[in-house]
């Protein structure tokens, strides 16, 4: 890299630093509001449920929430990188479904390790294809991943024959997500490690700075020597791999899988968690740990509604309003930045 290029990257990082709240007081305040915008509602909801529902604070209930959200947290953490880099991945639900049936079919006849590796590799391959189509063929990421979700869904139906795959609890595959350590299932520990690694990758590494630069101003990033297309391909690949990992975790937890089991709903939940967590829908701004809080915030709403006996219909209405508010807040923030 030439001296000039190094200087350009420094300037670009400074510009991104302003977005991170390191350069101007106004933008630092904006960053603080993004953080408070999810942290404060999460804490208020947690306290409210603690007061209004006796079972909520039970260790069993809290661990169950984390266990049930393990796959969603993994997928949303990687999806944050895609959104920050200026893309969007609507195929994660279908990729998750394909991974579950691939893992199920292989685990039923072969080694559990082979099933886990194969499912994650399938996810990585789907993500790589998404990234190549978006960057090489210049097809809009939303259209690409939406179309790919139909293709992947069809492949999942072909693999499973449209049948429900059921595994035995006595199989070694069951232990992948259900082994206990300090009374907490391995699914939670794996998710914690995965989210922390991706969080550090985005916030503390050169790759993470390049991801933010690619989504914030792709042309400026290219002029500074950042390989924007490669960065986005890697982000999509990680997203696909995370969907594969999420699929493996859930089939190990539930010991059953079906090709058309809520893929679109999962994709919506993941995107909602990312956006509610303060990641900009336009790219260039985001945080994996805020995404984690966003996903858990949505999970607490569902858990609280169940414990309090509230009609599930209202849960959908509340989630829709929260998502609209989050996107509106992001739009306001971008206008203020200009």
N, C-alpha and C positions, 0 to 999 in steps of 0.2 A: 504493500500500500504506500503510495507517495505521501510526502509531507503535506501537500495541498489537500489530499483526500482526508488525511487525519484531522486537519484543521476543520474541514467541512463537516466531518462527523461530530467533532466537538461542538460546533455551532448548532448542529441539528439536535444533539443531546441537550444543549442549553435550551433550545426551543421546546423540546419535549419536557424539559425540567419545569418550564413555566406551566405546562399542562399538569405536571405532577404537583404543582404548588411550590416550586423551589425558587421561583424568580420574582413573581409579583405578588403583592399582598392580596389583591383582589382575587387572583386565581388560586392562591393558597386558601383563601376563605371558601372559594368554590369547591376545592378538593375536600375541605373539612365538612362542608355541607353534604357532599356525596357520602362521606363516611357516616355522619350523624343521621343522614336520611334513611339508613337501614339499621344502624346500631340502636338508635333510640326506639324506633317502633318495635324492634325485636325484643328489647329489654322490657318495654311496657307490656307487650303481649305475654311474655314469659311471667312477669309478676302478676298480671291479671289472671292468667290461667292457674297460677299457684294459689291464688286466693279463692277463686271461684270453683275449682275442681280439686277435691281431696286426692284422687288417684294420680293427678298430673305429676307431682313431684316424686312419686315413687321411682326408685332406681330402675325397676323393671320397665316402667313406661318410657323413661328417658332413653334407656338403652335400646328399647324396641324402635323408637323413633330413628335413632342413629342407624340401626341395623336395616330398617326398611328404606332409608334414604341413601344407603351406601352407594348403590349403583348410580343414582341420580347425581350425587355429589361428585363422583369420579367423572361422569360425562360432562357435567356443567363446568367443572374445573378446566378441562381441556377445551370445552366450547368457548370459554372466556378468551383463550388465546386466539381462537379463530375470529371472534367478534372484534377483539382489540386490533387484530391485524387487518381489519377491513373486510372480512368475509362473514358468512353465516352458514351454519350447517343444520339443515332440516332433515337430514337423512339419519341422524343418530338413533332415532327410534327404530327404524327399519334395520339398521346395522346391529343394534342391540338384539332385535328379534332373530336375525340371521345367526348371530353368535350363539344365542341360547340353543337353537335347534342343532347347529353344528356341534356344539359341546355335548348336547344331549345324545345325539346319534353316536358320536365317537365314544363317549363315556359308557354307553350301554354295551359296547362290544370290545372296547380296547382300554388302554391305560388312562386313568384320570389325568395324568400329567399331559399326555398327548392331546386329550380333549381341551384342556386349558390353553395350551400353546396354540393349537389349531384355531380356536375361537378368537384369540387375541390377534393372531396373524391375519385372519379374515378381516377383522376390524381395521387393522393397519392398512391392508390392501385396499379396502373400500375408501378409506380416508385418502390414501395416495392417489387413487383414481379421481376422486373429487377434486383434489388439489391440482392435478394435471389438467383436468378439463377446464377448471376456472382460470388457471394461469396461462396455459399454452393455447387453448382454443378461445380464450377471452369470453367465455359464456358466463353470464351473471350467476353469482354464487347461489342466490335464492332459487333460481330456476334450475340450476344444475343439481343441487342437493334435493330439491323437491322431486325432480324427475328420477334421480337415482333412488329415492326412497321407494318408488313404485317398482323399479327394476329389482332392487334388493328384496323387497317384500315378495315378489314373484319367485325369486331364487329360494327364499326361506320356505315358501310353500312347496316348492319342488323337492327340497332336501327332506322335509318332514312328511311329505305326502299329504299335508293338510291335517295330520293326526296330532293328538296330544302326546307328547313324549313324557314318560314317567320313569324316574330312576328309583332305585332302592336306597333306603336310608342306611343300609349296611355297607354300601359302597364307599370306597375311599374318597370319592368325589364329594361326598357330603361334608367331609371335614374341612374342605378348602375354605368355606365361608362360615362354618359353624364351630370350629375348634375354639375352646375357651382359654383366655389368658387374663387373669385378674378379674374373672367373671364377665369379661367383655368378649363378644364373638370376634373371630379373626376378620370378618368382613369390615368391622369398624376400624380395626387397627390398620388393615390394608388401605382403607379409604383415607385415613388420617395421614399415612405416609405419602400416598399418591398426591393428595391435595397440597401437603406441605412442600413436596418436591416441585410441583408445578407452580406453586405460589412463589417460591424462591427463584425459579427459572424466569418467571415474568418480572419480578421486582428487583432481582439482584444480579442478573447475568447480562452479558452483552447481547445474547440472543433476545432476552426480554426487551431490552432497549430497542433493538431492531424491529421487534414485533410492534411495539408502540409507534415507532417511526413509520412503519409501513402502513399502519392504519390511520395515523394522524395526517400525513402528507406523503403519499407514495412517490410523487414526482421528485420532491425534495430529497427523499430518502435515496432514490435511485441516483440522483446527482451527487449525493454524498458517498456513493459507493456501496450502498446496502443492496443486497440481492433480494429484492422485494418478492419476486416470484418464488424463490427458494424458501424464504421465510414463510410465505403463505402455504406452500406445499407441506412443509414440516408441521405447521399448525393444523392443517386439515388431517394429516396423517395421525397426529397425536389424538385428535378428536375421534377418529375412527377406531384407533386402538383403545381409547377409553371406553367407547361404546362396547367394544368386544369384551373388555375387562368387566364392565358393568353387567353384561349378559351372563358371563361366567359366574359372577358373584350371585346373581339372582337365581340362576338355575341350581346352583349349589345350595342356596338357602331353601328354595321351595321344592326342589327335586322334580320339577315339572316345567315344561316349556311348550309353547305353541307359536306358530309363525305369526299369526295376526293377533297377538295379545297386547294391545294398547300401545303400539309404536308411535302413533301420532300424538296420543296423550302424553307420552313420555317426552317427545320432542318439544311439545308446548311447555311442559313443566320445567324442562331444562332451560329453555329460552327465557321463560318467565323468571326463573331464579337468577339467571345472569343479569337480566335487565333490572329487576327489582334490587339487585345488589349494587347497582350504580354503574355498570359497564355501559358505555355509550353505544347506542345502536349504530352510530355512524363510524365507529372505530376510533383508535387512538387514545382511548381512556378506559381503564378497567383494573380490577383487582380480584385475584382468585379468592382471597380470604373474604372479601365482601360478597362474592358469589356464593361462598359457602353459607354465609349468614342469610343471604336471600333465599337459598333453597330450604334452609331450616326454618326460616320465617313462614314460608308457604306450608311446610310440613306441620308447624305448630298450629296454624289455622285449621288444617284438616283434623289434627289430633284433638284440638280444643272443641271443635264442632261435634266430633264423635262423643267425647266425654260429657259434653253438656247437652247432648241429645238434640242439637240444632239440625233442621232440615238441610241435607246436603246441597239442595238447590241454592241456598243462600251462600254456600261456600264458593260455588262457581261465580256467582254474582260479585262477591267480595274480591275474588282473585282477578276477575276481569277489570274491576275498578282500580285495584292496586296496580295492575300492569299498565293501564291507561295513564295513571298518575305518574308512574316511573318514567314512561316514555315522554310524557309531557314535561317532566322535570329535566330530562336529558336535553330536549329540544330548547327549553328556556336557557339551560346552561350553555349550550353551544351558541345561542344568539348573544348572550352576555359576553362570551369570549371574544366575539367579533367586535 
